[in-house]
Amino acid sequence: MESDTTQTKLELEKSHRRWRMIKDRIFGWAMAVGGISVIITIVMIFFYLFYVVLPIFGSASTTPLVRYEAPFKGATIAHLALDEYAEIGFVITADGEYAFFAANDGTTINQGKVSNGTGRSVVAIAAGDPVQRSVTIAFDDRTAIVVRPDYAISYPNDKRHITPTLEYPFGKTPVDLGEASGKILLLAAQSQDDEATIVSVTDANVVSLTHVTLTESFLGDEPAVTTTHTALPNIEYDISDLLIDVEQRELYVASAQGQISYFNISDKQHPRLTYLVNVLSNDHRLTSLKYLSGGISILVGDSSGAISQWFPVRDDNNNYTIQKVRSFTPFTAGVSIVVPEYFRKGFVAADEAGNFALMHTTAGRILATDRIATNSLQALAISPRADALLFLTDSGELEKRSVHNEHPEISWNSIWGKVWYESRAEPEYIWQSSSASGDFEPKFSLTPLTFGTLKAALYAMLFAIPLAILGAIYTAYFMTPKMRNFVKPSVEVMAALPTVILGFLAGLWLAPFVEQYLVGVILAFVFIPLSFVVTSFLVDKLPAGVSSYFRNGWEAAALLPVVCFGIWLCVTLSLPIETAFFDGSLPAWLSENFGISYDQRNSLVVGIAIGFAVIPTIFSISEDAVFGVPGHLTTGSLALGATSWQTMIGVVILTASPGIFSAVMIGLGRAVGETMIVLMATGNTPIMDINIFEGFRALSANIAVEMPESEVNSTHFRVLFLAALVLFMVTFAVNTVAEIVRQRLRVKYSNL
C-alpha cells in the first residue's frame, strides 16, 4: 500500500515537472517571439520612415513626350508659354501674330494678330511676370499694346475643356509711349490689375518710362486709360537688358559688360538711381537677365555658361545694394535662355549649344541636365505647375517634355547648413515652413530644431541628474527601510503624471512665477543646497541629548522644514533684492547691461519641467542599482575600516555604475523625445541661442505642431518625417552607446 502511494507521488511529481517544463518552454517561446517582434517592429518603423524620406533627396528628370512642327513655320518666335495643365501652348511671333495650339500635337486652336491696325510694325516684345501672363508689344509709331492669354475651363460631359482667348486688359487701342528720339530697341513691361509700367530704350540710348492706369467708370462707360511719361537719367553705357519687378517699383538697366543700374521707380514721376554695380568679371558678356519667382532675386546668365543669383541686401549704413548670393555652372557654352518657375525658387536654363538644365536656388543644386538640340534654342516655356517643358529648337520644331521634380528645394546643405535666403543679410539656419505669401521661400533647416532638442535635454539633465542620482544613493544606502518603503513608491508614482499636465502647469503657472521671482529662483539653486550643509553642521554641534532625536536614516524627513523655509525665504527676498540691485527688474537689467534677452517661456522653465518628468525614471533605476549592490561588499569594506561615505564612493557607486549610467541614458532618451512639455512651455521659436532665458523649438514639438497641417507627400510632410527619422536615430544611437558602456562597466566592476 505504501509502495502504491509512493508510486503515485512520484508520478504526480513527474507530471508536475513535465507541466512546468511545458510552461517554461511556452513562456520561453513567448518571450522570444515578443523580443523578435519588438526588433521587427523597430526595424519596420525605421524602414517606413526611410521610405517616406528618401524621395526628397532624389534628382529631377525629364521625359520626352512628343515633337512636332511649330506654328508659323519659318517665323521668329518672340514669346512661348504653356497653360496650367500643359495642354495649350501660346506663341507670339516677332511680327505680332499669335496662336494657341494643342501642346500634345501642335494642332492650331485659334490664331490672329495682336493689333488689327494698319501701318504699324512690331519693334519689340516683352513678357511680364509669368503669373500675370501679360505680354507687351511695342510698335514703330511709339505705341504699345498689352495682351494676356486667358484659359476658360469648362467640364462638358465631366471632361475638362479649355477654351483659350486673347484678352486686352487696357483695351485694343495701343497706348502712347511718349516722345523720344530714335527707334525702340528694347522693352520691359509689367502689368497687374489696373496698372502697367512700360520702359523702352531707343537706338539713341534714351530710356523712357510710361505708366498706364485704368480707371473704372461709375456710369458703366468704357474704363478710361491714363498714361504718364517720364525720361530716366542718361545711362553712360550701351543698354542690353531691362528688368521690372512685378510690383513695378524696381528697374534694372544692364549692359552686355555686366554693369547694372538700379532705379527706384515707386514714384513714377521721379525715378531715382540708387546704385550701380558690376555683376561680371573676366571679360564675360551678360547674355540673360531674369527675375526669380517672387520678384526679389535676379538671375544673371553670362557667356561662360554660369548663372548667378543676386538680391538686395541692407549694408551697415542701412542702404540696399545687390549682392551675389550663389552661382551655378551647368554649361560650358554661353547661357542663352533663363526661365524661372512660376511659384518656386527654381528655374530652367539653356545654353548656345542646345543643352538645358533644371536648377534650384535655395537648395543650390543642379537638378538635371540634358541636350535638346545641336544649336541654341529659340524659346523655352515651363508650365505653371512646373511639370512640363516646351522647347522651340533652331529648326522650328517644338518638343514637349514631362518633368519629375517634386522636391527641388531639398539638399544636404539646405537641411543642415547655412543658407542665404532672400531678404536676409547673411546665411542663416532657419526653419519656416509656411507663409501668407505665395512667393514664400521655404526654409527647412533642421539645425535649429535639433539644437532646440539638445538644449532642452541639456538643461533638463542638469536639473534632474543631481537630484535623482543623489536622492537614489541616499534612499538606497542611508535611508531607513521604513522611510524607503514610503519614499521610493511616492517618487515612482510621479512617473505616471501625464506630461501634458506638467506642460500645462509649466506654461501657465511656472513660467509667470519664474519671471516674477527670477532672483529667488536663481538664489534657490544655491541657497537650498547650502542650507543642507549648514543644517548638518548645526545638528552635529548640538548636545548629545538633542542630536539623538535626529536618528540615522531619517535626516531627509528632518530636512523637509528646511527646504520649505528655504523656498519661502528665497521667494520673499526676491523682489527686495531685485529692487535694490537690479533696478526693479532682473530681465530688463540683463538686457540693458549684457544684451541677454528674456522670454517668459524659456529654457529654464522647460528644464525644470522636463527635469521633473525625468527624475522618477533616473531615480528608480539608480536606486535599484545601488540597493542591489551585494551586502558582503559593503560589510567587507566597513570591516576593513572604511567609513560609510568611503564605502559608498569607493564600492557602492562603482558597483552600481552600470545601472546608474543606464538610468541617465534612459532619462536622456526621455528628455530628447519629450513633446508636450516642450510644446506648451516654450515659445516654439526655432532659434539657435544657448541663452537659458530664451525659448526654442524641438524636433518632437515641431512634428506635433506641423504634421496635422502638412500636405501628404509634400516636401514639408517628408521633411517632418525626416525629423522623426533623426529623432529615431538619435535615440537608437544613445541607447546603443549606453548598452555598450553599461556592459563594459559591468565587466570591469564585476570582480569587486
Secondary structure as GFF3:
##gff-version 3
##sequence-region A 1 752
A	DSSP	alpha_helix	2	53	.	.	.	ID=ss1
A	DSSP	three_ten_helix	54	57	.	.	.	ID=ss2
A	DSSP	beta_strand	61	69	.	.	.	ID=ss3
A	DSSP	beta_strand	77	82	.	.	.	ID=ss4
A	DSSP	beta_strand	88	93	.	.	.	ID=ss5
A	DSSP	beta_strand	97	102	.	.	.	ID=ss6
A	DSSP	beta_strand	108	113	.	.	.	ID=ss7
A	DSSP	beta_strand	122	127	.	.	.	ID=ss8
A	DSSP	beta_strand	135	139	.	.	.	ID=ss9
A	DSSP	beta_strand	143	154	.	.	.	ID=ss10
A	DSSP	three_ten_helix	156	158	.	.	.	ID=ss11
A	DSSP	beta_strand	161	167	.	.	.	ID=ss12
A	DSSP	beta_strand	175	176	.	.	.	ID=ss13
A	DSSP	beta_strand	184	192	.	.	.	ID=ss14
A	DSSP	beta_strand	195	202	.	.	.	ID=ss15
A	DSSP	beta_strand	207	215	.	.	.	ID=ss16
A	DSSP	beta_strand	224	231	.	.	.	ID=ss17
A	DSSP	beta_strand	239	244	.	.	.	ID=ss18
A	DSSP	beta_strand	250	255	.	.	.	ID=ss19
A	DSSP	beta_strand	259	264	.	.	.	ID=ss20
A	DSSP	beta_strand	272	278	.	.	.	ID=ss21
A	DSSP	beta_strand	286	291	.	.	.	ID=ss22
A	DSSP	beta_strand	298	302	.	.	.	ID=ss23
A	DSSP	beta_strand	307	314	.	.	.	ID=ss24
A	DSSP	beta_strand	320	328	.	.	.	ID=ss25
A	DSSP	beta_strand	335	340	.	.	.	ID=ss26
A	DSSP	beta_strand	346	351	.	.	.	ID=ss27
A	DSSP	beta_strand	355	360	.	.	.	ID=ss28
A	DSSP	beta_strand	365	371	.	.	.	ID=ss29
A	DSSP	beta_strand	379	382	.	.	.	ID=ss30
A	DSSP	beta_strand	388	392	.	.	.	ID=ss31
A	DSSP	beta_strand	397	404	.	.	.	ID=ss32
A	DSSP	alpha_helix	412	416	.	.	.	ID=ss33
A	DSSP	beta_strand	431	432	.	.	.	ID=ss34
A	DSSP	beta_strand	443	444	.	.	.	ID=ss35
A	DSSP	alpha_helix	447	473	.	.	.	ID=ss36
A	DSSP	pi_helix	474	478	.	.	.	ID=ss37
A	DSSP	alpha_helix	481	494	.	.	.	ID=ss38
A	DSSP	alpha_helix	499	505	.	.	.	ID=ss39
A	DSSP	pi_helix	506	510	.	.	.	ID=ss40
A	DSSP	alpha_helix	511	516	.	.	.	ID=ss41
A	DSSP	alpha_helix	518	541	.	.	.	ID=ss42
A	DSSP	alpha_helix	544	547	.	.	.	ID=ss43
A	DSSP	alpha_helix	555	581	.	.	.	ID=ss44
A	DSSP	alpha_helix	586	594	.	.	.	ID=ss45
A	DSSP	alpha_helix	603	627	.	.	.	ID=ss46
A	DSSP	alpha_helix	631	639	.	.	.	ID=ss47
A	DSSP	alpha_helix	644	647	.	.	.	ID=ss48
A	DSSP	pi_helix	648	652	.	.	.	ID=ss49
A	DSSP	alpha_helix	653	673	.	.	.	ID=ss50
A	DSSP	alpha_helix	676	681	.	.	.	ID=ss51
A	DSSP	alpha_helix	699	706	.	.	.	ID=ss52
A	DSSP	three_ten_helix	707	709	.	.	.	ID=ss53
A	DSSP	alpha_helix	715	749	.	.	.	ID=ss54
###
